[in-house]
Amino acid sequence: MTSKNNGLSAALVSNLQDVLSKRKGGSDGSAEEEMDESRPIVLVTNGDGIDSIGLVSLVEALVKEGLYNVHVCAPQTDKSVSSHSMTPGETIAASSADIKGATAFEVSGTTVDCISLGLSGALFAWSKPILVISGINQGSSCGHQMFYSGGVAGAREALISGVPSLSISLNWKKDESKESDFKDAVGVCLPLITATIRDIEKGVFPKDCSLNIEIPTSPSSNKGFKVTKQSMWRQSPSWQAVSANRHPGAGNFMSNQQSLGAQLAQLGRDASAAGAARRFTTQKKSIVEIESVGVAAKTDSRVKKYFRLEFVAKEQEHTDEDLDIKALEDGFVSVTPLSLLPKMDSETQAAASEWISKALNADQ
């Protein structure tokens, strides 16, 4: 017998009830609704953007492990040198992204925006992940380069929010590195990620610090892990003057945009003038046409110059074996504890170093 329910067939009502019964309160039917609550939550971000091979390779490996609920909240575009910047007062969009096995969103903001939003409770239903991982980022973030790095800033924002974090970077070199190096880098850092989560659950992971992991250019032939200190190394900023005439792609873009804006503004003025010219006023029973002439636009006499910033790696001699950049250049995986304090106190440094050594030895 076929029954009716508010004009809907019984089959349709049954299908709707079946779909609703499988939901757990989610709003978009995403993989988050089927989350295994017994598994710890790992939140992944990066500085290079959600489509980067480093992030995708890491997320795929974490999902394949089958031990975690993997969530991703990463920038829509490259924010690798955005440092700890945020975008208050502006509306940013978080759009669902397709990464198999993970609940993922791409955000039209910085890496720090992504972590702040992800941990706020506004985007995800859960309250706090067990670990935040930023990476795998393309290019070294050793030394003072950390202060420019959006990837390291994402891990730092997690630490500010009280969540343990790792930032992971591959020492990518142009004309030498290849995309498959990211998969090798995942294999290198995965045991340390596993050890981190294990000891967070045990309550023995060092508090008040984040770990910055730097993987050498050839991950598969690395010489092992080394606990290091932050160096003063950085790439040198190089500002180059750009001629709008010689480099139309660099300079004329803004000029064209401004030219278009000026044209639209002039069209508006012309329209106003034309409207005024059509107005008639009656005075002493005579019809007088009022003509209007648009005021000429002011000329912009300001000097405008164009520049492009590039970071240039310069050869520097590093003699301290414990520095991050020295270990990285020597082929080691550098693991540097970072703190929110201006200078990490010796007790925290010692505790972090001891944990790293034990964790690495336990997995060998």
N, C-alpha and C positions, 0 to 999 in steps of 0.2 A: 504494500500500500504506500502510495506517495503522499507525504504530508507537506504542508506549507508552514513557513515561519517568516512572518513579515514580508511575504511575497517572494521569499527565496526558496529554492528547491531544497529538499532534505539533503541531497548529495553535496550541494554547495555549502550549506550550513555545517555539515559534517567535516568537510575539508578545512573550512575556516577554524572550526573548533580544534581540529588536529594540529593546525599550524600554531594557534595561540597556546595550546597546551605544551608545545615544545619550547616556547619562549620563556626566558627567565627574567623578564623585565627589561631587556635591551630595547633600544630604539631603532636599530638599523638592521637587525638580523645578521650581524657580522659574526665572525668566529669567536668574538668575546663572549657571546651568549652560551657557547658550548665549552667554556673554560673549565678545566679540571681544577677545582679549588684546592686539591691536595698538593698541587705543584706550586713551587715558588714563582713569583712574577719577576721577570727581567725586562727592564725598559731600555731600549736601544735608541741612540741618536747619533749624529755625527756633524761634522762641519762642512762636508762636501756636497750635501744634498741627498735626498732620499733615493735617487736613482744610481748613486755611485756604486761601483762594483765592490768596494770594500765593505760597505754596510750590508749589501745584499748577500755577499758571501758569508759574512758573520751570522746574519739572521738565519740563513738557510742551515748553517751548521748547528746553531742552537736549537732550531726546530727539530732537526734530525736526531739530536740527542734524546729527545722525547722526555726530558726531565723538567722542563720549564714551560710556563705560559709566557710566550714571547710577545711583547708589545713594542711598537715602533712609533716614535713621534720625532720626525726629522724635518729639517728645512726643505722647502720646495725647490730652492735654488742654492747655489754655492754660497756658503757663509763662513768659509774656512778662515778668513782673517777678520771676523766680526768681533773678536775678543768677547768681553762680557756685556755687550750692548743688548738693550731690550727696546721694545717699541710701545711705551705707555701712551695712552690717549688715542691710539689708532686701532681700527678694527682689523684683526687678522683672521684669515680663513683657515680652517682645519678640514681638509678633504680626505676621505678614505682612500687608501692606496692598496694595491693588490700585491701582497707578498705572501706566497703560499705558506700556510700554517701559522701566520702571525696576524695580530690585529694591528693595522698600520694606519697612520695619518701623516699626511704631508702638510706642513704649516707655512704660511706666507710670512714668516718672521725669522728671527735669528735662532741659533742653537739654544741659547739661554731661554728665549721665549718658549721653545719646544719643551724644555725640561720643566720650566716654571708652570706652564699650562698642564703638562702631563702629570705633575705631582699635585696639582691644585684640587683635584676631584671634580673639575668641571668637564673634562673630556672623557676620562675613563671612570668606570664604576668602582674600581678598587681604591683603597685608601693609600697604600704605599707599596712599592716594589721592594724586593729584597736587595736588588742591585741595579744600578744604572751603569750602562756601558756606552761610551762615546767612541765610535770607530766602526771599522778600521779606517782611519783618516789617511789621506794621501799626502805624504811629505812630513818631514821631521818636525817635532814640536819641542826639541831640546832647548835647554837654557832659557834665555830671555825670549825666545820665539814663543814660549808658552803664553806670554802676555798678549800676543797678537792672536793666538789660536782660538777660533770659535769652538773647536772640538774639545780642547782642554777646559774651556770656560763652561761647557755643558756639564762636564764631570764636576767642576767646582761648584756650580749651582746646585747640583744634587747634594754635595757635601754641606753646603749652606743650609739646605733643607733637612739635614739629618739622615740622608740616605747614603750608604757606602757606594763608591763609584770607581770606575776604571776609565782611563782614556788610553786609546791604543792607536798608534800611528806606524805607518810603513815608510821607511826612508826612501821614498820614490826618487829615482833619478832619471831625467829625460834621456832618451836614446839608449837607456840601459835596462830600465824596469819594464815589465810586461804585466798584463792583467792577471795572468795565472799566478803571479807572485802574491796576490791577495789571498788566494786559496791556500797557498803555502803558509802565509802569515796567520791565517785562522788556525791551522794545525799547530802552529807554534804556541799561540796564546791560549788555546782552548783548555789545556791542563791547568793553567793558572786561574782561568775563570772558574773552572770546576772547584778548585781548591778554595777560592775566595768564597763562593756560595756555601760550600760545605762548612767553612769555619765561621761564616756569619751566622749560620743556623746553630752552631755550637756556642756562639758568643765569644769566640776567641780571636776574631778578626780585629786588627788594631783600629781603635777609634780615632776620630779627629784627624784623619788623613785620607787622601785619595792616592791611588797609584797611577803614575804615568808610565806606560809601557811603550818603548821605542824598539821597533823591529828592524834589523839591518836590511840593506838593499837586496841581498840574496837570502831570504828567510830559511830556505831548505838547507843551507850550508852554514847556519849560524854556529857560533862557538859556545853556546849556552847562555844562561841567564847571569846577570851581574847586578847586584844592588848598587845604585849610584846616587850621587848628589847632583842637584841642579847646577849647571854651569852658567857662565855669563855669555855663552855663545849666542849669536843671532845672525840672521842674514841681513845684509846691508840694504836699506831702502834706497832705491835709485829713481829719482824723478826726472823724467825726460819731457822737454818741451815738445808739443805737437802742433804742427801747422795745419790749420783747418783747410788750407788750399792743397797742401801736399798729401794730407791724410784725411780725405773727406769722410771716411767711415768713422774717424775718431772725433773730428771737430764739427762737421756739418750736421751731425745728428741733432745736437742741441740747437744749432742755428736754424735747421729746418723746422724743429718743433716750435721755436720762438717765432719764426716767420709765419707758420701756420696760425699761431695764436694772434699775431698782429693782423693777419688777413681777416680772421674771424671778427676781431674787434672792429676793424674798419668796416666790415659788412654791417655790423650792428650800428655803427655811427651813420652809415649811408641810409640804412633803413629808417633810423630816427629822423634824419633830415628829410627823407622823402615823405614821411608821415606828416611832418610839420608843414611841408610845402603844400599839402592837400587841405590843410585847415583853412577854413574861411571864417572871417569875422564880419559881422554886419555893423557898420558904423554910419550914422546919418543916412540910413536907407541905401547906402552904397555897399556893394560887395567888393571887398578888397582881398586879393590873394596875398598871403603872407609867405614870402620866400625865406628859406633857411639854408645857411651854408654850414657844413660840418667844420668844426674847429680842427685845424691841422694837428696831427699827432706830434708829440714832442719827440725830438730825435734823442736817442740814447748815446751820449758822448763818453760813456764809461769804457775804459780799456778792458778787453776780455782776452784772456790767454787760456790755452789748453795744455794740460799736463797728463802724463800717464805714469803711474807708480808700478815699479817692479822690484821684487826682492832678489838680490844677487848674492849667491853663495861665494864667499871668499875663503881661500885656504888660510887656515889658522893653525898654529902649533899648540897642541894641548898636551901638557906633560903629566897632569894629575890623572892617574889611572882610575880614580873613583868618580870622575865626572861623567855625566850622561853622554855627552857628545863624543868623548874619547872612547868610551866603551862601544858606542854605536859604530864609530868609524873603524874600530878594531874587529868588528864582526859579532859582537855580543848583543844579546837582547837586554837593553837597559831598562831597569825597573826602579823608578824614582818615587819615593814617598813625598807627597805634597801636602801642605797644611794651609789652613786659613790664616794662620799667624804670619806676620811679616818675616819671621825666621823661625823655622821649626826648632823647638827645644830639643835638647840632646836626649831626653828621656823618651819622647815620642819617636824621634829618629831611630833610637836603639830598638824600641819595641817593634816598629815597623820593619826594620831590617831583619830582626830576629824571626819575625813571622814569615817574611818572604823566603828566607833561607830554609826554614823548616818546611814550608809549603812546597817548595821546589824539590827538596830532598825526598819528601814523602811520595812525590809522583814520579820519581826516577826508578 
